[in-house]
Amino acid sequence: MDMSVNLIFRIAAVGILVSVLSQVLKHSGRDDMAFLSSLAGLLLVLFWILPYILDLFETVQTMFSL
């Protein structure tokens, strides 16, 4: 349970950081870098939650014994 709360706080921190960085880059005229920083934040969070998604699929598979 502690790891999932820690993960939620890390995801929130990355979201806040990426949104601030994106706004700063957009106001300085670097829209392409703002998009890439948002994409990097999204990929980072996806890599963090990927094991939990795989665990969910395995649980559903064993529950319905597919």
C-alpha positions in Angstrom: 0.0 0.0 0.0 2.8 2.4 0.8 4.4 1.9 -2.6 1.2 2.9 -4.4 0.8 6.1 -2.4 4.4 6.9 -3.1 3.8 6.3 -6.8 0.8 8.6 -6.8 2.9 11.4 -5.3 5.7 10.8 -7.8 3.2 11.0 -10.7 1.7 14.2 -9.3 5.2 15.7 -8.9 6.0 14.8 -12.5 2.7 16.3 -13.7 3.3 19.6 -11.9 6.9 19.8 -13.1 6.0 19.0 -16.7 3.2 21.5 -16.7 5.4 24.3 -15.3 8.2 23.5 -17.7 5.8 23.3 -20.6 4.3 26.8 -19.8 7.7 28.3 -19.5 8.8 26.9 -22.8 5.6 27.9 -24.6 5.9 31.5 -23.4 9.5 31.6 -24.6 8.4 30.5 -28.0 9.8 26.9 -27.8 6.6 25.0 -28.6 8.4 22.0 -30.0 10.5 21.6 -26.8 7.3 22.1 -24.7 5.7 19.2 -26.6 8.8 17.0 -26.2 9.0 17.7 -22.5 5.3 16.7 -22.1 5.9 13.6 -24.1 8.9 12.7 -22.0 6.9 13.1 -18.8 4.1 10.9 -20.2 6.6 8.2 -21.1 8.2 8.3 -17.7 4.9 7.9 -15.9 3.9 5.1 -18.3 7.1 3.2 -17.5 6.4 3.6 -13.8 2.8 2.2 -14.0 3.5 -0.5 -16.6 4.3 -3.2 -14.0 1.0 -2.4 -12.2 -0.9 -2.7 -15.5 0.7 -6.1 -16.2 -0.1 -7.3 -12.7 -3.7 -6.2 -13.3 -3.9 -8.2 -16.6 -2.4 -11.3 -14.9 -4.9 -11.0 -12.0 -7.8 -10.7 -14.5 -6.5 -13.6 -16.5 -6.2 -15.9 -13.4 -9.6 -14.8 -12.1 -11.4 -15.8 -15.3 -8.8 -18.5 -16.1 -8.5 -17.5 -19.7 
